[in-house]
Amino acid sequence: MAFAVSGAVLGGAVRAPRLTGGGEGSLVFRHTGLFLTRGARVGCSGTHGAMRAAAAARKAVMVPEGENDGLASRADSAQFQSDELEVPDISEETTCGAGVADAQALNRVRVVPPPSDGQKIFQIDPMLQGYKYHLEYRYSLYRRIRSDIDEHEGGLEAFSRSYEKFGFNRSAEGITYREWAPGAFSAALVGDFNNWDPNADRMSKNEFGVWEIFLPNNADGTSPIPHGSRVKVRMDTPSGIKDSIPAWIKYSVQAPGEIPYDGIYYDPPEEVKYVFRHAQPKRPKSLRIYETHVGMSSPEPKINTYVNFRDEVLPRIKKLGYNAVQIMAIQEHSYYGSFGYHVTNFFAPSSRFGTPEDLKSLIDRAHELGLLVLMDVVHSHASSNTLDGLNGFDGTDTHYFHSGPRGHHWMWDSRLFNYGNWEVLRFLLSNARWWLEEYKFDGFRFDGVTSMMYTHHGLQVTFTGNFNEYFGFATDVDAVVYLMLVNDLIHGLYPEAVTIGEDVSGMPTFALPVHDGGVGFDYRMHMAVADKWIDLLKQSDETWKMGDIVHTLTNRRWLEKCVTYAESHDQALVGDKTIAFWLMDKDMYDFMALDRPSTPTIDRGIALHKMIRLITMGLGGEGYLNFMGNEFGHPEWIDFPRGPQRLPSGKFIPGNNNSYDKCRRRFDLGDADYLRYHGMQEFDQAMQHLEQKYEFMTSDHQYISRKHEEDKVIVFEKGDLVFVFNFHCNNSYFDYRIGCRKPGVYKVVLDSDAGLFGGFSRIHHAAEHFTADCSHDNRPYSFSVYTPSRTCVVYAPVE
């Protein structure tokens, strides 16, 4: 089946001449099931309503831009049957750099299951009945978009492979480059390959705002654009003439001494392409996540590389007992100090750390070690850069983003996506698919989800748990529906993939499946826990309330899983404090060596550091996260290299002389057995391996039997394990009776007071604790223990 479109080459079309700006010739393309209708074609602006004006697939009648801005009825939509949609033949046109395994993966038939009625959430939580109108409207919008994607794009599976059509794509005959830029008046592809001549390779724009050019192979059959050469698109726009990095670029670099990045045409020869050798691990029952940043993962003051991370850091993570590594700052970002959250090039891995092949080898090595690799993906906002980012790409304020104040995040100084725009959905859904397909990531931690879901972005508001805060006019339903779509896509095509959402609001249904009516995340970040610990650390631990601690750790929604943490990278940044710094402060600089006396501050700090981490893991959720180095109480904050700057307000902020001294992780401190850091690291390792053995985070049985405010004691059961925490600053208790579920003999399996962990060895590990048939704390059996002050001990029944 073939169609003719004026001024465009679509699908696997072959053409000899290059397109020029005023070309009117009709060009034939093969039907791929991707570009059939106004919502489905290679791009058009506007909201979902404008996108649904469909062209007829047979004797196609294409609706020019702006002629139909209303919601099209089913009768007005494309008149084709779903069985007519063809899977593109990847031999005709494939993504640059696709290997054999990737080609086989594309040939596999993948289908995202159709939506259900979304009613199960009302059975799970009857309180949602009062907000049924909002939730059913949300689900109906999701179903309608799914239907439109199915009808006009060939389904989510095809829609999410738009990177095979947009950007640069190599075929046997040459290279096709496409870009959605409806606001531009003219466009030309420029780069090293044509000596940056804007008249050499002018592009044609179709009626849907998509610019395109086909570059045939050279006479000798070689690529018209050499691998590794610089490319940009020069556009005449309402804001003037500008050179932009292509939006779908797969690699970009910053030349020495220059500020803006350059797009790189990335299509390495076969002998250079990385071939994955190891299968992706199955999703574990419980997640133990090691949060990392490749650039600062070296003990030396420098930017680390993917290769060094692969060889040096991954084995460390495995040894520590974690089963997943979460990597920040993967998507290219021109400002290093943004921690990777001001993304400029969404499909490009950061070139600071190496090449795309280096990143693939890192991920493959992690899989060999049995580690999941989760990407900290940013779809909540984009860099405000106009030279090397998406901002003002086609010279307008509304290209990928909302216009006016709604399109700007005043605190982050970044742009906010318009999730009601069809092409934004295409871009972001394809971006998620790209990282899973091309790089074999095992899932995502979605950043800044609270900012996405509310028009106030969670700023200057307090979430109290009132459902009106979640299901009202402040909710950005388009954004929530996008999150439903991306979760649907990921879980439908990659059932083992993991999605985690960073949401501080506590929105109900956030971590329930989409087919049940939920937003679809596997986990939410239990962000209240870290905030609670910081609040408590500002007080004396003598005033801590045991019930308050337990309530914060366990206050989460039924059936909605959480990843909990005592601290993450946020607390490690300059201007904030890690838990270790809150506890020990300047004493860490002088009293951490074992060959000199400790201080009461150090003893207290090390003891509470261990207790805080174990009780957080024990009660806080079904997953646990630690930021690299915090396991041993890393003594330095994170301060990215920066020069002095003066804010628009006139305030002067001194720099740090562009130093990398505080932008690294001193793993050598945790490894040094002559430092007290080593004991803290050993405890964290023992804690991870205990969870690995007993899987207590996801145990079906949990019972909190004691929250004694006077004794400062917390006792709880997870599975067969019994956890005993004594937070008292002075009192140790002999013959202290604790309740349990199972009769028998119990022994110590983890003791924070062990000498190996920097403790005082007050617990006899060989001792056997026999249960008595007397109930205690509402438990059928009990046994007696010695619980020293500021310790946590875990007991397990002897098999």
MIDRENRO-462645 format. One record per residue (C-alpha): residue in three letters; y, x, z. Coordinates in steps of 0.2 Angstrom, whole numbers, plus 2048, in hexadecimal, padded with zeros to 3 digits. Each point is the difference from the previous one (the first is absolute). Layout:
% residues N
ALAYXZ;...
//
This chain:
% residues 799
MET800800800;ALA8118077FB;PHE8127FB803;ALA8108067F8;VAL80F80480B;SER8118067F8;GLY804811806;ALA7F180480B;VAL7F08087FF;LEU7F47F980D;GLY7EE803805;GLY7F780D7F5;ALA80C7FF7F1;VAL80180E7F5;ARG8108047F7;ALA80580F7F6;PRO813801801;ARG80A801811;LEU80A7F1805;THR8128007FE;GLY80E7F6808;GLY8027F37F3;GLY7EF7FE7FA;GLU7FB7EE7FA;GLY7EF8037FA;SER7F17F6806;LEU7F280A808;VAL7EF7FB803;PHE7F7802811;ARG7EF7FB807;HIS7FF7F280D;THR7FD808811;GLY8027F180B;LEU80F808808;PHE8107FC7F6;LEU7FE7EE7FA;THR80E7F6808;ARG811801807;GLY7F9803811;ALA7F380C7F9;ARG80780A7F3;VAL806811802;GLY80E7FB80A;CYS80E7F3803;SER80D7FE80E;GLY8027F180C;THR7F67F780D;HIS7EF7F87FF;GLY8077F07F9;ALA80880A7F1;MET7F080A7FE;ARG7F57F17FE;ALA8077FA7EF;ALA7F18047F6;ALA7FE8057ED;ALA7F17F87F7;ALA7F380D7FE;ARG7FA7F97EF;LYS80E8017F3;ALA80A80780E;VAL8117F9803;MET80A80D80A;VAL80E7F980B;PRO80F80C7FF;GLU80880680F;GLY80B7F2809;GLU7FB7F27F5;ASN7F47F880D;ASP805802812;GLY7F67F1807;LEU7EF7FE807;ALA7F47FE7F2;SER7F37F2801;ARG7EE8047FD;ALA8027F77EF;ASP80E80C7FB;SER7F680F805;ALA7F580B7F5;GLN7F27F67F8;PHE7F280B801;GLN7EF80080A;SER7FC80D80D;ASP7F18057F7;GLU80B8067F1;LEU80780E80B;GLU7F98107FB;VAL7FE81080B;PRO80A80E7F8;ASP7F580D7F8;ILE805810809;SER7FB80A7F2;GLU80F7FA7F6;GLU80E80380D;THR7FD807812;THR80B80680E;CYS8048127FE;GLY7F480B809;ALA7F27F4803;GLY7F0808802;VAL7EE7FA7FC;ALA7FD7F8811;ASP8117F77FE;ALA7FB7FA7EF;GLN7F07F9806;ALA8097F880F;LEU80C7F77F3;ASN7F17FA7F6;ARG7F87F8810;VAL8047ED801;ARG80A7FD80F;VAL8067EF805;VAL80B7FA80F;PRO7F87F1807;PRO80A7F07FD;PRO80B7F880E;SER7F87F480D;ASP80A7F2808;GLY80780B80E;GLN7FD7F480D;LYS7F580A80C;ILE80F80780A;PHE8037EF807;GLN7EF800807;ILE802811807;ASP8117FC808;PRO8037ED802;MET812805805;LEU8048047EE;GLN7FE7ED7FC;GLY8127FE805;TYR80580C7F2;LYS7F47F97F3;TYR80E7FC7F4;HIS8068127FF;LEU7EF808800;GLU7F97F47F2;TYR8108037F6;ARG7FD813802;TYR7EE7FE7FA;SER8047F47F2;LEU80C80D7F9;TYR7F380D802;ARG7F37F57F7;ARG80D7FC7F2;ILE8048137FD;ARG7ED804800;SER7FE7F27F3;ASP80E8067F5;ILE7FA812801;ASP7EE7F97FB;GLU8077F67F2;HIS80D80B7F9;GLU7FA812804;GLY7ED7FF801;GLY7FF800812;LEU80580C80E;GLU7F480D7FB;ALA8098027EF;PHE8117FD807;SER7FE80E80C;ARG7FC80C7F2;SER8117FF7F8;TYR801813802;GLU7F58017F1;LYS80E7F87F6;PHE810805808;GLY806812802;PHE7F780D7F5;ASN7EF7FC7FA;ARG7F680B7F4;SER7F57FA7F2;ALA7F78097F3;GLU80F7FE7F4;GLY80E80580B;ILE80A7FB80F;THR8087EF804;TYR80E7FE80C;ARG8067F0807;GLU80D7FB80D;TRP8077F0807;ALA813802800;PRO8087EF7FA;GLY811805805;ALA8018107F5;PHE8097FF7EF;SER7F780E7F8;ALA7F280C805;ALA7F98117FA;LEU7F280B806;VAL806811803;GLY7F9810807;ASP7FA8127FD;PHE7F57FA7F1;ASN80F7FA7F6;ASN80D80C807;TRP8087F2809;ASP8077F87F0;PRO8057EE804;ASN7FF7FC7ED;ALA7EF8077FD;ASP7F57F3808;ARG80A7F0802;MET7F67F1808;SER7FF7ED7FB;LYS8037F280C;ASN7F67F07FE;GLU8077EF805;PHE7F8802811;GLY80A80F805;VAL7F380D7FD;TRP8048107F7;GLU7F38097F6;ILE7FC80F7F5;PHE7F08077F9;LEU7FF8137FC;PRO7F28047F4;ASN7F7810803;ASN8068107F8;ALA7F98057EF;ASP7F380B809;GLY7FA7F280B;THR80880680F;SER80A7F580C;PRO8127FD7FB;ILE805803812;PRO7F9810808;HIS7F87FE811;GLY80C80580E;SER8107FE7F5;ARG80F7F7807;VAL8047EF7FB;LYS80D7F3803;VAL8067F07F8;ARG8137FF7FB;MET8077EF801;ASP8117F97FC;THR8027F380E;PRO80E7F5808;SER80380F80C;GLY80180C7F2;ILE7F580D7F8;LYS7F280780B;ASP7F180A800;SER7F27F980B;ILE7EF805805;PRO7F47F37F8;ALA7FB7F380D;TRP7EE8027FE;ILE8008137FF;LYS7F0808807;TYR808810805;SER811807804;VAL807811806;GLN810807806;ALA8068107F7;PRO80580E80B;GLY8137FF804;GLU8017EE7FA;ILE8027F0809;PRO7F97F27F5;TYR7EE8007FB;ASP7F98017EF;GLY7F27F57F9;ILE7F18097FA;TYR7F47FA7F2;TYR7F0803809;ASP7F08017F5;PRO7F6810805;PRO7F28067F5;GLU7EF7FB804;GLU7FB810808;VAL80F7FE80D;LYS7FD7EE804;TYR7F77FE811;VAL7F07F7800;PHE7FB7F7810;ARG7EF806807;HIS7FE7F6810;ALA7FE7ED803;GLN80D7F780A;PRO7FA7FD812;LYS7FC7EE805;ARG80D7F880B;PRO7FC804813;LYS7FE7F280D;SER80E80880A;LEU80F80A7F9;ARG805811808;ILE80F8057F6;TYR808811800;GLU8127FE7F9;THR80680E7F6;HIS80D8077F5;VAL7FB80E7F4;GLY8108097FF;MET802803813;SER7ED803803;SER801813801;PRO80380A810;GLU80C80A7F6;PRO8127FB7FC;LYS7FD7FB7EE;ILE7FB7F17F5;ASN7EE800800;THR7F57FC7F1;TYR7F27F37FB;VAL7F480F7FE;ASN804807811;PHE7FF7EF808;ARG7EF7FE7F8;ASP7F9810806;GLU808802811;VAL8057EF807;LEU7F27F47FA;PRO7F280A809;ARG80B7FF810;ILE8017EE7FE;LYS7EE7FE7FE;LYS7FC80B80F;LEU80C7F680B;GLY7F57F17FC;TYR80C7F57F6;ASN7F87F67F2;ALA8107FD7F5;VAL80F80A7FB;GLN8107F77FC;ILE80C80A7F6;MET8137FD7FF;ALA80C8057F3;ILE7F57FF7F1;GLN80B7F77F4;GLU80E80B7F9;HIS81080080A;SER80E80B7FC;TYR806801812;TYR7F480A80A;GLY8087FA811;SER7FC7EE7FC;PHE7EE803806;GLY7FB7F97EF;TYR8077EF803;HIS80E8017F3;VAL7F58007F0;THR8078047F0;ASN7F08017F4;PHE7F37F3806;PHE7F28067F5;ALA802813802;PRO7F980A80F;SER80C80B808;SER8028107F6;ARG80680A810;PHE7EE802805;GLY7F78037F0;THR7FA7F87F0;PRO7F77EF7FE;GLU7EF8097FE;ASP803809810;LEU8027EF809;LYS7F07FA7F8;SER7F780F806;LEU8077FD812;ILE7FA7EE7FF;ASP7EF8057F9;ARG7FD80D80E;ALA8057F380D;HIS7F27F47F9;GLU7F480E801;LEU804802812;GLY7FD7ED802;LEU8137FC803;LEU8097F17F9;VAL8118057F9;LEU80D7F3802;MET8118017F8;ASP8107FC808;VAL8077F57F2;VAL8127FB7FF;HIS8037EF7F7;SER80D7FA80C;HIS80F8087F9;ALA80580E7F4;SER80B80F800;SER8127FC7FB;ASN80180F7F5;THR8067FC7EE;LEU7FC8117F8;ASP7EE801804;GLY7FB7EF807;LEU7FF7EE7FB;ASN8117FB807;GLY80B7FA7F1;PHE7F28067F4;ASP8077F57F2;GLY812801806;THR7FF7EF809;ASP7FF7FC813;THR7F27F47FD;HIS7F38097F7;TYR7F280280C;PHE80A7FA80F;HIS80A7F2808;SER8128007FC;GLY80E80280C;PRO7FD802813;ARG7EF7F97FF;GLY7FB80F7F5;HIS80680D80C;HIS7F8805810;TRP81080580B;MET7F680A80D;TRP7F58097F4;ASP80C8027F2;SER7F37FB7F3;ARG7FD7F27F3;LEU7F67F1803;PHE7F47F97F3;ASN8017EE7F9;TYR7EE7FB803;GLY8047F07F6;ASN80280A7F0;TRP7F08007F5;GLU8038127FB;VAL802806812;LEU7EF7F8803;ARG7F98097F1;PHE807810805;LEU7FB800813;LEU7EF7F87FD;SER7FC80D7F3;ASN80780D80B;ALA7F37FC80E;ARG7F27FF7F3;TRP8058117F9;TRP7FE80A810;LEU7EF7F8804;GLU7FA8027EE;GLU8078117FB;TYR800809811;LYS7F17F7809;PHE80B7FC80F;ASP7F67F580C;GLY80E7F5805;PHE8127FE806;ARG80B7FF80E;PHE80E7F67FA;ASP811806807;GLY80E7F5805;VAL7F77EF7FE;THR80C7F780D;SER80F8057F5;MET7F77F87F2;MET7FB7EF808;TYR8117FB807;THR8118007F8;HIS807807810;HIS7F380E7FE;GLY7FD800813;LEU810807804;GLN80B7FA80F;VAL7F37F3803;THR7F37FE80E;PHE7EF7F97FD;THR7FB7F580E;GLY7F07F97F9;ASN8087EF7FC;PHE7F87FA7F0;ASN8117FB7F9;GLU8048127FF;TYR7F28037F3;PHE8007F07F6;GLY8127FB7FC;PHE80F8047F5;ALA801812805;THR7EE8037F8;ASP8008087EF;VAL7F27F67F9;ASP80080A7F0;ALA7FD810809;VAL7F27F880B;VAL7F87F97F0;TYR8018127F8;LEU7F780680F;MET7F37F37FE;LEU7FE8057EE;VAL7FE812803;ASN7F37FD80E;ASP7F77F57F5;LEU80080D7F2;ILE7FA80E80B;HIS7F37F7809;GLY7FA7F77F0;LEU7FE8107F6;TYR7FC80C80E;PRO7F77F780D;GLU7FE81080B;ALA813804800;VAL80A7FE810;THR8127F8801;ILE80B80380F;GLY8117F8802;GLU80E80680A;ASP8077F1808;VAL8097FF810;SER8037ED800;GLY7EF7FA804;MET7FF7F47F2;PRO7F17F4802;THR7F38017F2;PHE8068117FB;ALA7EF808802;LEU7F57F17FA;PRO7F87FF7EF;VAL80B7F97F1;HIS7F27F37FC;ASP8027FA812;GLY8127FE7FE;GLY805810807;VAL80B80F7FA;GLY7F080A7FD;PHE80281080A;ASP7F1808808;TYR80A80680F;ARG8127FF806;MET80880F809;HIS8017FB813;MET811807801;ALA8057F8811;VAL7F480D809;ALA80A80F7FB;ASP8107F8805;LYS7F97FB811;TRP7FA811804;ILE8128077FD;ASP8077F380B;LEU7F480480E;LEU8038137FE;LYS8127FD803;GLN7FA7FA812;SER7F780880D;ASP7ED7FD7FE;GLU8007FA813;THR8097F07FA;TRP7F47FD7F1;LYS7F77EF801;MET7EE8007FB;GLY8007EE7FA;ASP80F8037F5;ILE7F780F7F8;VAL7F17F67FD;HIS80A7F17F9;THR80980B7F3;LEU7F08087FA;THR7F67F07FE;ASN80E7F47FB;ARG7FA7FD7EE;ARG7FB7F27F5;TRP7EE7FA800;LEU7F68067F1;GLU80F80B7FA;LYS7FB812801;CYS80C80D806;VAL8028137FE;THR808806810;TYR808810805;ALA80980880F;GLU80C8097F4;SER8028037EE;HIS80B80B7F5;ASP80F7F5805;GLN800807812;ALA7FE8127F9;LEU8118007F7;VAL80F809806;GLY80A7F580A;ASP7F17F8808;LYS7F380680C;THR7ED8027FF;ILE7F67FA80F;ALA7FD812805;PHE812803800;TRP8047F180A;LEU7F380680D;MET803813801;ASP8118037F7;LYS806812801;ASP7F180580C;MET7F68017F0;TYR80980F7FA;ASP7FC80B810;PHE7F07F9809;MET7F37FC7F3;ALA7F7811801;LEU7F180180B;ASP804811806;ARG80F7F980A;PRO8027F280D;SER8027EF7FA;THR80D7F4807;PRO7FF7EE807;THR8087FA7F0;ILE7F48087F5;ASP7F17FA80A;ARG8067EE800;GLY8058017EE;ILE7EF8077FA;ALA7F77F380B;LEU80A7F17FA;HIS8008067EE;LYS7ED7FE800;MET8007F0809;ILE80C7F87F4;ARG7F78047F1;LEU7EF7FB806;ILE8067EF807;THR8097FD7F0;MET7F08037F6;GLY7F67F680C;LEU80A7F0801;GLY80C8017F2;GLY7F77FA7F0;GLU7F28037F4;GLY8088107F9;TYR80980F807;LEU80D80B7F8;ASN807811805;PHE80D80B7F8;MET7FB8127FC;GLY80380B80F;ASN8047F380D;GLU7ED801805;PHE805810809;GLY8117FB805;HIS80A80A7F2;PRO80F808809;GLU80C7FE7F2;TRP8097F17F8;ILE8017FF7ED;ASP8108057F8;PHE8008017ED;PRO80A80E7F8;ARG8127FA7FD;GLY8128067FE;PRO80F7F9808;GLN8077F07FA;ARG80F7F4803;LEU7FD7EE800;PRO80B7F37F8;SER8077FC811;GLY806812802;LYS7F380580C;PHE7FA8117FE;ILE7ED804802;PRO7FC812802;GLY7F08067F6;ASN7F280B806;ASN80480E7F3;ASN7F37F87F5;SER7F280780C;TYR7EE7FB7FF;ASP7FD807812;LYS7FF7EE807;CYS7F77F97F0;ARG7EF806803;ARG7F17FD80C;ARG7FB80E80B;PHE7ED7FD800;ASP7FE811807;LEU8067FA811;GLY7F27F3801;ASP7F380D7FB;ALA80680D80C;ASP7F37FF80F;TYR80D80A80B;LEU80C7F17FF;ARG8007EF808;TYR8027F87EF;HIS7EE8047FD;GLY7FA7F580E;MET80A7F27F9;GLN7F98027EF;GLU7EE801806;PHE8027F0809;ASP8067F77F1;GLN7F18077F6;ALA7F47FA80E;MET8097EF7FF;GLN7FE7FE7EE;HIS7ED805800;LEU7FD7F480F;GLU8077F27F5;GLN7F68077F1;LYS7F07FF80B;TYR8037EF809;GLU80C7F77F4;PHE8087F880F;MET8107FC7F6;THR7F77F37F6;SER7F47FA80E;ASP7FD7EE801;HIS800801813;GLN810803809;TYR8047FB812;ILE80E80680B;SER7F97FF811;ARG80E80880B;LYS8138027FF;HIS804805812;GLU813803802;GLU7FF808811;ASP7F280C7FC;LYS8078027EE;VAL7EE7FE7F9;ILE7FB7F87F0;VAL7ED7FD7FC;PHE7F97F97F0;GLU7F07FF7F6;LYS7FF8037EE;GLY7EE7FE7FA;ASP7F580880D;LEU80D80D805;VAL80B7FE810;PHE811807800;VAL809805810;PHE812804801;ASN809806810;PHE8138017FC;HIS804803812;CYS80B810802;ASN7F8805811;ASN7F17F5805;SER7EE8047FC;TYR7F37F4805;PHE7EE804806;ASP7F27F37FF;TYR80B7F57F5;ARG7F67F17FA;ILE8017FB7EE;GLY7F87F17F7;CYS7F58017F1;ARG7F67F57F5;LYS7EF8097FF;PRO7F580680E;GLY7F9812800;VAL806812802;TYR8118057FA;LYS8068127FC;VAL8118087FB;VAL8028017ED;LEU813805800;ASP80A80780E;SER8138047FE;ASP7FF80B810;ALA7F380C7F8;GLY805812801;LEU7FE8017ED;PHE80D7F37FE;GLY80D80980C;GLY7FB7F580F;PHE7FA805811;SER7EE7FD7FF;ARG7FF7F380E;ILE7F27F67F8;HIS7EE804801;HIS7F97FD7EF;ALA7EE801804;ALA8017F280E;GLU7F77F07FC;HIS8077F0805;PHE7F47F2804;THR8057EE7FF;ALA7FF7F480E;ASP7FB7ED7FE;CYS8117FB808;SER80D7F97F5;HIS811808800;ASP8107FB7F7;ASN7F77F17F8;ARG7F380C7F9;PRO7ED7FD804;TYR7FD812805;SER80A80F807;PHE7FF812804;SER80B80C80A;VAL80A80F7F9;TYR80C80D806;THR8107FD7F6;PRO80D80E802;SER8137FD7FE;ARG8068017EE;THR7EF8007F8;CYS7F67F67F4;VAL7ED800800;VAL7F47F77F4;TYR7EF7FC806;ALA7F17FB7F5;PRO7EF7F9805;VAL7F280D7FF;GLU7F37FB7F3;
//
